[in-house]
Amino acid sequence: MNEQEIMAEFFTRILTFRNQMNNYGKKMEDVMIIDKIMRTLTPRFDHIVVAIEQGTNLKRIKVEKVQGTLKAQELKLDERNSLKCSD
Protein backbone atom coordinates (compact mmCIF):
# COMPACT_ATOMS: atom_id res chain seq x y z
CA MET A 1 0.00 0.00 0.00
CA ASN A 2 1.33 3.42 -0.80
CA GLU A 3 0.73 6.58 1.19
CA GLN A 4 -1.75 8.11 -1.28
CA GLU A 5 -3.80 4.94 -1.78
CA ILE A 6 -7.15 4.63 -0.05
CA MET A 7 -8.22 1.38 1.57
CA ALA A 8 -10.88 0.62 -1.07
CA GLU A 9 -8.29 0.82 -3.87
CA PHE A 10 -5.84 -1.29 -1.91
CA PHE A 11 -8.39 -4.04 -1.26
CA THR A 12 -9.57 -3.98 -4.87
CA ARG A 13 -5.99 -4.62 -5.92
CA ILE A 14 -5.50 -7.40 -3.34
CA LEU A 15 -8.78 -9.17 -4.10
CA THR A 16 -8.20 -8.94 -7.85
CA PHE A 17 -4.82 -10.58 -7.32
CA ARG A 18 -6.42 -13.32 -5.19
CA ASN A 19 -9.04 -13.99 -7.86
CA GLN A 20 -6.38 -14.20 -10.56
CA MET A 21 -4.40 -16.68 -8.48
CA ASN A 22 -7.56 -18.75 -7.92
CA ASN A 23 -8.20 -18.74 -11.68
CA TYR A 24 -4.72 -20.18 -12.22
CA GLY A 25 -5.43 -22.97 -9.74
CA LYS A 26 -3.52 -21.50 -6.77
CA LYS A 27 -6.02 -21.33 -3.90
CA MET A 28 -5.03 -18.57 -1.50
CA GLU A 29 -6.43 -19.00 2.00
CA ASP A 30 -7.77 -15.96 3.86
CA VAL A 31 -5.07 -16.26 6.54
CA MET A 32 -2.40 -15.93 3.83
CA ILE A 33 -4.07 -12.87 2.29
CA ILE A 34 -4.60 -11.26 5.70
CA ASP A 35 -0.94 -11.78 6.59
CA LYS A 36 0.14 -10.06 3.39
CA ILE A 37 -2.32 -7.21 3.97
CA MET A 38 -1.04 -6.62 7.51
CA ARG A 39 2.58 -6.55 6.35
CA THR A 40 2.00 -4.09 3.51
CA LEU A 41 -0.10 -1.44 5.26
CA THR A 42 1.38 1.99 5.83
CA PRO A 43 2.68 2.86 9.33
CA ARG A 44 -0.43 4.91 10.11
CA PHE A 45 -2.28 1.60 10.52
CA ASP A 46 0.29 -0.03 12.81
CA HIS A 47 -1.87 0.34 15.91
CA ILE A 48 -4.91 -1.32 14.31
CA VAL A 49 -2.75 -4.12 12.91
CA VAL A 50 -1.55 -4.88 16.43
CA ALA A 51 -5.13 -4.80 17.72
CA ILE A 52 -6.33 -7.18 15.01
CA GLU A 53 -3.42 -9.56 15.55
CA GLN A 54 -3.88 -9.65 19.32
CA GLY A 55 -7.66 -9.58 19.45
CA THR A 56 -8.62 -12.15 16.84
CA ASN A 57 -7.77 -15.62 15.67
CA LEU A 58 -6.22 -14.89 12.28
CA LYS A 59 -6.93 -18.43 11.11
CA ARG A 60 -10.68 -17.89 11.52
CA ILE A 61 -11.20 -14.27 10.47
CA LYS A 62 -12.31 -13.45 6.93
CA VAL A 63 -10.66 -10.93 4.62
CA GLU A 64 -13.93 -9.00 4.44
CA LYS A 65 -13.96 -8.53 8.22
CA VAL A 66 -10.40 -7.16 8.15
CA GLN A 67 -11.35 -4.94 5.23
CA GLY A 68 -14.30 -3.48 7.15
CA THR A 69 -12.21 -2.86 10.24
CA LEU A 70 -9.45 -1.13 8.26
CA LYS A 71 -11.94 1.00 6.28
CA ALA A 72 -13.59 2.14 9.51
CA GLN A 73 -10.20 3.03 10.97
CA GLU A 74 -9.27 4.92 7.81
CA LEU A 75 -12.47 6.97 8.03
CA LYS A 76 -11.76 7.76 11.68
CA LEU A 77 -8.18 8.82 10.94
CA ASP A 78 -9.27 10.98 8.00
CA GLU A 79 -11.98 12.57 10.12
CA ARG A 80 -9.48 13.45 12.84
CA ASN A 81 -7.02 14.85 10.31
CA SER A 82 -9.69 17.04 8.73
CA LEU A 83 -10.64 18.39 12.18
CA LYS A 84 -6.99 19.23 12.90
CA CYS A 85 -6.65 21.03 9.56
CA SER A 86 -9.75 23.14 10.15
CA ASP A 87 -8.52 24.40 13.54
C-alpha positions in Angstrom: 0.0 0.0 0.0 1.3 3.4 -0.8 0.7 6.6 1.2 -1.8 8.1 -1.3 -3.8 4.9 -1.8 -7.2 4.6 -0.1 -8.2 1.4 1.6 -10.9 0.6 -1.1 -8.3 0.8 -3.9 -5.8 -1.3 -1.9 -8.4 -4.0 -1.3 -9.6 -4.0 -4.9 -6.0 -4.6 -5.9 -5.5 -7.4 -3.3 -8.8 -9.2 -4.1 -8.2 -8.9 -7.9 -4.8 -10.6 -7.3 -6.4 -13.3 -5.2 -9.0 -14.0 -7.9 -6.4 -14.2 -10.6 -4.4 -16.7 -8.5 -7.6 -18.8 -7.9 -8.2 -18.7 -11.7 -4.7 -20.2 -12.2 -5.4 -23.0 -9.7 -3.5 -21.5 -6.8 -6.0 -21.3 -3.9 -5.0 -18.6 -1.5 -6.4 -19.0 2.0 -7.8 -16.0 3.9 -5.1 -16.3 6.5 -2.4 -15.9 3.8 -4.1 -12.9 2.3 -4.6 -11.3 5.7 -0.9 -11.8 6.6 0.1 -10.1 3.4 -2.3 -7.2 4.0 -1.0 -6.6 7.5 2.6 -6.6 6.4 2.0 -4.1 3.5 -0.1 -1.4 5.3 1.4 2.0 5.8 2.7 2.9 9.3 -0.4 4.9 10.1 -2.3 1.6 10.5 0.3 0.0 12.8 -1.9 0.3 15.9 -4.9 -1.3 14.3 -2.8 -4.1 12.9 -1.5 -4.9 16.4 -5.1 -4.8 17.7 -6.3 -7.2 15.0 -3.4 -9.6 15.6 -3.9 -9.6 19.3 -7.7 -9.6 19.5 -8.6 -12.2 16.8 -7.8 -15.6 15.7 -6.2 -14.9 12.3 -6.9 -18.4 11.1 -10.7 -17.9 11.5 -11.2 -14.3 10.5 -12.3 -13.4 6.9 -10.7 -10.9 4.6 -13.9 -9.0 4.4 -14.0 -8.5 8.2 -10.4 -7.2 8.2 -11.3 -4.9 5.2 -14.3 -3.5 7.1 -12.2 -2.9 10.2 -9.5 -1.1 8.3 -11.9 1.0 6.3 -13.6 2.1 9.5 -10.2 3.0 11.0 -9.3 4.9 7.8 -12.5 7.0 8.0 -11.8 7.8 11.7 -8.2 8.8 10.9 -9.3 11.0 8.0 -12.0 12.6 10.1 -9.5 13.5 12.8 -7.0 14.9 10.3 -9.7 17.0 8.7 -10.6 18.4 12.2 -7.0 19.2 12.9 -6.7 21.0 9.6 -9.7 23.1 10.2 -8.5 24.4 13.5 
